[in-house]
């Protein structure tokens, strides 16, 4: 495998002087892939002076580190030991302690520390989570592994490129759309029953934990919108105040925007807010099927 990947890098370098921007992106991507594969599970100790006794009383954190902008850098885990008695109980607390006291070069996103902004989404011990509300595994006999969200381009360390995710979110028009003017400049009426339909939908903080855990999204991130975006699309479709329901359904029915969902359920299993994107997706697909039937019947007339 390494020989095949390395040969691709050598071939791409041969044409380096004549390459366009797309070829350069491809070459750089292959080079980064080779680096990553060759350094799987490569661990660097941050402090080699700790004794075995000191390590035994502290929690070991293996934190993914990589700066793609540095041609000399390569993906790796850096091992840090933290005394859990000195920090609050969440993974974000440990990461900020490491950044503040050990290694200020560690890069991450964070803001609210209350599970509201969605900024600190990352993989904590194998599950995509919000680090600010994910409790540290206090078992000192095994390390905690912290990595960026999976199947996303890494900007640096725990920071991933969210451009595609937010661009997809923009395509669903995530705002109220009306055809009739607002009556007497008052708020739009919504019954308690209709308002209740939005529960477990509006609470989404767009952290992308569910989408980046979804195998269907891994396979087709360019065409499949993913559970987070589709759940928000469903949120506006079932909002009784919105008057563009059919237009929204028609737009989602195109290509692989929804149909690629395989009902695997990783989206619901990993949601740090306790929402159920899988259930919303099933309801959405039923609405789209009903819309297609109605449209087909109209065209047959």
C-alpha positions as CSV (number, residue, x, y, z in Angstrom):
1,X,0.0,0.0,0.0
2,X,2.8,2.4,1.0
3,X,4.6,1.7,-2.3
4,X,1.5,2.5,-4.4
5,X,0.8,5.8,-2.5
6,X,4.5,6.8,-2.7
7,X,4.6,6.1,-6.4
8,X,1.6,8.5,-6.9
9,X,3.5,11.2,-5.0
10,X,6.6,10.6,-7.2
11,X,4.5,10.8,-10.4
12,X,2.8,14.0,-9.2
13,X,6.1,15.6,-8.4
14,X,7.4,14.8,-11.9
15,X,4.7,17.0,-13.4
16,X,5.1,19.6,-10.6
17,X,6.4,22.3,-12.8
18,X,3.5,22.1,-15.2
19,X,0.6,21.5,-12.7
20,X,-2.4,23.7,-12.3
21,X,-4.1,24.5,-9.0
22,X,-6.3,21.4,-9.0
23,X,-3.2,19.2,-9.6
24,X,-1.4,20.9,-6.8
25,X,-4.3,20.2,-4.4
26,X,-4.3,16.6,-5.5
27,X,-0.6,16.2,-5.1
28,X,-0.6,17.8,-1.6
29,X,-3.6,15.7,-0.6
30,X,-1.8,12.5,-1.6
31,X,1.4,13.6,0.2
32,X,-0.6,14.3,3.4
33,X,-2.3,10.9,3.1
34,X,1.0,9.1,2.8
35,X,2.4,11.0,5.8
36,X,-0.7,10.1,7.8
37,X,-0.7,6.4,6.9
38,X,3.0,6.0,7.6
39,X,2.6,7.6,11.0
40,X,-0.5,5.8,12.3
41,X,-0.6,5.8,16.1
42,X,2.8,7.5,16.2
43,X,3.1,9.0,19.8
44,X,5.4,11.8,20.9
45,X,5.9,12.3,24.7
46,X,5.6,15.9,25.6
47,X,7.5,15.5,28.8
48,X,10.1,12.7,29.0
49,X,11.1,13.6,32.5
50,X,8.0,12.3,34.3
51,X,8.7,9.3,36.5
52,X,6.5,6.2,36.4
53,X,5.2,7.1,39.9
54,X,4.1,10.6,38.6
55,X,2.5,9.1,35.5
56,X,0.5,6.6,37.6
57,X,-1.2,9.4,39.5
58,X,-2.2,11.4,36.5
59,X,-4.4,11.0,33.5
60,X,-2.8,10.5,30.1
61,X,-4.2,12.4,27.2
62,X,-3.2,11.5,23.6
63,X,-4.0,14.6,21.6
64,X,-3.9,14.6,17.8
65,X,-1.4,17.2,16.5
66,X,-0.8,18.1,12.8
67,X,-0.1,21.3,10.9
68,X,-0.7,20.7,7.2
69,X,0.9,24.1,6.5
70,X,4.2,22.9,7.8
71,X,5.9,20.6,5.2
72,X,8.1,19.2,8.0
73,X,5.2,18.2,10.2
74,X,3.3,14.9,10.2
75,X,0.1,13.6,11.9
76,X,0.8,12.2,15.4
77,X,-0.4,11.9,18.9
78,X,1.3,14.0,21.6
79,X,1.1,12.5,25.1
80,X,0.3,14.8,28.0
81,X,-0.2,13.9,31.6
82,X,-2.7,16.0,33.7
83,X,-3.6,15.8,37.4
84,X,-7.4,15.6,37.3
85,X,-7.6,17.1,40.8
86,X,-6.4,20.4,39.3
87,X,-9.1,20.8,36.6
88,X,-12.9,20.7,36.2
89,X,-14.4,17.4,34.9
90,X,-14.8,18.0,31.2
91,X,-12.6,17.2,28.2
92,X,-12.4,20.9,27.2
93,X,-11.1,21.7,30.7
94,X,-8.2,19.2,30.2
95,X,-7.4,20.6,26.7
96,X,-7.4,24.2,27.9
97,X,-5.2,23.2,30.9
98,X,-2.7,21.6,28.4
99,X,-2.8,24.7,26.2
100,X,-2.4,27.1,29.1
101,X,0.2,25.2,31.1
102,X,2.1,22.9,28.8
103,X,1.8,23.8,25.1
104,X,0.3,27.0,23.9
105,X,0.7,26.0,20.2
106,X,-2.2,23.5,20.5
107,X,-5.1,24.7,18.3
108,X,-8.8,24.2,19.0
109,X,-12.1,25.9,18.7
110,X,-14.1,26.8,21.8
111,X,-16.4,29.6,23.0
112,X,-19.4,29.1,25.3
113,X,-18.3,26.1,27.5
114,X,-22.0,25.3,28.0
115,X,-22.8,23.1,24.9
116,X,-24.6,26.0,23.2
117,X,-22.3,27.3,20.5
118,X,-21.1,23.9,19.0
119,X,-17.5,25.2,18.5
120,X,-15.7,22.5,20.5
121,X,-16.9,19.5,18.6
122,X,-14.2,16.8,18.4
123,X,-13.7,13.1,18.9
124,X,-13.3,12.2,22.6
125,X,-12.4,8.6,23.2
126,X,-14.0,7.4,20.0
127,X,-17.2,9.4,20.0
128,X,-17.8,12.7,18.4
129,X,-18.8,15.0,21.2
130,X,-18.9,18.6,22.5
131,X,-15.7,18.7,24.6
132,X,-17.2,21.2,27.0
133,X,-20.0,18.9,28.2
134,X,-18.3,15.5,27.8
135,X,-17.0,14.2,31.1
136,X,-13.5,12.9,31.2
137,X,-13.0,9.2,31.7
138,X,-11.3,9.2,35.1
139,X,-9.8,5.7,34.8
140,X,-6.0,6.4,35.1
141,X,-5.0,3.1,33.7
142,X,-6.0,3.9,30.2
143,X,-5.3,7.1,28.1
144,X,-8.0,9.3,26.7
145,X,-7.6,9.9,23.0
146,X,-8.7,13.3,21.5
147,X,-8.9,13.8,17.7
148,X,-10.6,16.2,15.3
149,X,-14.0,15.4,13.8
150,X,-13.6,12.5,11.5
151,X,-13.5,12.6,7.7
152,X,-13.0,16.4,7.6
153,X,-9.9,18.3,6.3
154,X,-7.7,19.3,9.2
155,X,-6.7,23.0,9.3
156,X,-4.5,22.5,12.4
157,X,-4.6,20.0,15.3
158,X,-8.2,19.8,16.5
159,X,-9.5,22.5,14.1
160,X,-11.3,21.2,10.9
161,X,-12.5,23.0,7.8
162,X,-16.2,23.5,8.2
163,X,-16.7,25.4,4.9
164,X,-18.5,22.6,3.1
165,X,-20.8,22.0,6.1
166,X,-21.8,25.6,6.4
167,X,-22.2,26.0,2.6
168,X,-24.6,23.0,2.6
169,X,-26.5,24.5,5.5
170,X,-26.9,27.7,3.5
171,X,-28.6,25.8,0.6
172,X,-31.6,24.9,2.7
173,X,-32.6,28.5,3.3
174,X,-32.6,28.2,7.1
175,X,-35.1,31.0,7.8
176,X,-38.8,31.6,7.7
177,X,-40.1,32.2,4.2
178,X,-43.5,33.7,3.5
179,X,-45.6,34.4,0.5
180,X,-48.3,36.5,2.3
181,X,-47.4,39.7,4.2
182,X,-47.3,39.9,7.9
183,X,-50.8,40.8,9.2
184,X,-50.9,44.2,10.9
185,X,-47.2,44.0,11.6
186,X,-47.8,41.5,14.4
187,X,-46.1,38.2,15.1
188,X,-47.1,35.1,13.2
189,X,-49.5,33.0,15.2
190,X,-48.6,29.4,16.0
191,X,-50.7,27.1,18.1
192,X,-49.1,25.2,21.0
193,X,-49.5,22.0,19.1
194,X,-47.7,23.3,16.0
195,X,-45.0,24.8,18.2
196,X,-44.4,21.4,19.9
197,X,-43.5,19.9,16.5
198,X,-40.3,22.0,16.6
199,X,-39.1,20.5,19.9
200,X,-36.0,18.3,19.5
201,X,-35.2,20.2,16.2
202,X,-34.5,23.8,17.0
203,X,-32.0,22.8,19.8
204,X,-29.4,21.7,17.2
205,X,-26.2,23.8,17.6
206,X,-24.7,22.8,14.2
207,X,-21.7,21.2,15.8
208,X,-21.5,18.6,12.9
209,X,-21.0,15.7,15.3
210,X,-23.8,13.7,13.6
211,X,-22.9,14.5,10.0
212,X,-19.2,13.6,10.5
213,X,-20.2,10.3,12.2
214,X,-22.5,9.4,9.3
215,X,-21.0,6.8,6.8
216,X,-23.3,8.1,4.0
217,X,-21.8,11.6,4.5
218,X,-18.3,10.2,4.4
219,X,-19.0,8.6,1.0
220,X,-20.7,11.6,-0.7
221,X,-20.1,14.9,1.2
222,X,-20.3,16.7,-2.1
223,X,-23.9,15.7,-2.8
224,X,-25.4,14.3,0.4
225,X,-26.4,17.1,2.8
226,X,-25.9,14.9,5.9
227,X,-28.2,14.5,9.0
228,X,-27.5,17.9,10.7
229,X,-28.4,20.0,7.6
230,X,-31.4,17.7,6.7
231,X,-32.8,17.8,10.2
232,X,-32.7,21.6,10.0
233,X,-34.4,21.5,6.6
234,X,-37.1,19.3,8.2
235,X,-37.4,21.9,11.0
236,X,-38.4,24.6,8.6
237,X,-40.6,22.2,6.5
238,X,-42.8,21.3,9.6
239,X,-42.9,24.9,10.8
240,X,-46.6,26.0,10.4
241,X,-45.5,29.6,9.9
242,X,-43.5,28.8,6.7
243,X,-45.2,29.0,3.3
244,X,-42.6,27.4,1.1
245,X,-43.1,23.7,2.2
246,X,-43.5,22.2,-1.3
247,X,-40.6,24.3,-2.7
248,X,-38.4,23.1,0.1
249,X,-39.4,19.5,-0.5
250,X,-38.9,19.8,-4.3
251,X,-35.4,21.1,-3.7
252,X,-34.4,18.3,-1.3
253,X,-35.8,15.7,-3.7
254,X,-33.1,16.4,-6.2
255,X,-30.1,14.1,-6.7
256,X,-28.8,12.5,-3.5
257,X,-29.7,15.2,-1.0
258,X,-31.8,12.9,1.1
259,X,-32.0,9.4,-0.6
260,X,-28.5,8.5,0.4
261,X,-29.5,8.0,4.0
262,X,-29.1,4.3,4.9
263,X,-30.7,4.6,8.4
264,X,-27.5,3.5,10.1
265,X,-28.3,5.6,13.1
266,X,-24.8,6.9,14.1
267,X,-26.2,10.4,13.9
268,X,-28.6,9.8,16.8
269,X,-26.1,7.8,18.7
270,X,-23.5,10.5,18.7
271,X,-25.6,13.7,19.1
272,X,-24.3,15.5,22.2
273,X,-27.6,17.3,22.6
274,X,-29.6,14.1,22.8
275,X,-31.5,14.9,19.6
276,X,-32.8,12.2,17.2
277,X,-31.7,13.1,13.6
278,X,-32.5,9.6,12.4
279,X,-36.1,10.0,13.4
280,X,-36.3,13.4,11.7
281,X,-34.7,12.0,8.6
282,X,-37.4,9.2,8.4
283,X,-40.2,11.7,8.7
284,X,-38.5,13.9,6.1
285,X,-38.2,11.1,3.6
286,X,-41.8,10.2,4.1
287,X,-42.8,13.8,3.4
288,X,-40.7,13.8,0.2
289,X,-42.2,10.5,-1.0
290,X,-45.7,12.0,-0.4
291,X,-44.7,15.1,-2.3
292,X,-43.4,13.1,-5.3
293,X,-46.7,11.1,-5.4
294,X,-48.7,14.3,-5.4
295,X,-46.5,15.8,-8.1
296,X,-46.8,12.7,-10.2
297,X,-50.6,12.7,-9.9
298,X,-50.7,16.3,-10.9
299,X,-48.5,15.7,-13.9
300,X,-50.7,12.8,-15.0
301,X,-53.8,15.0,-15.2
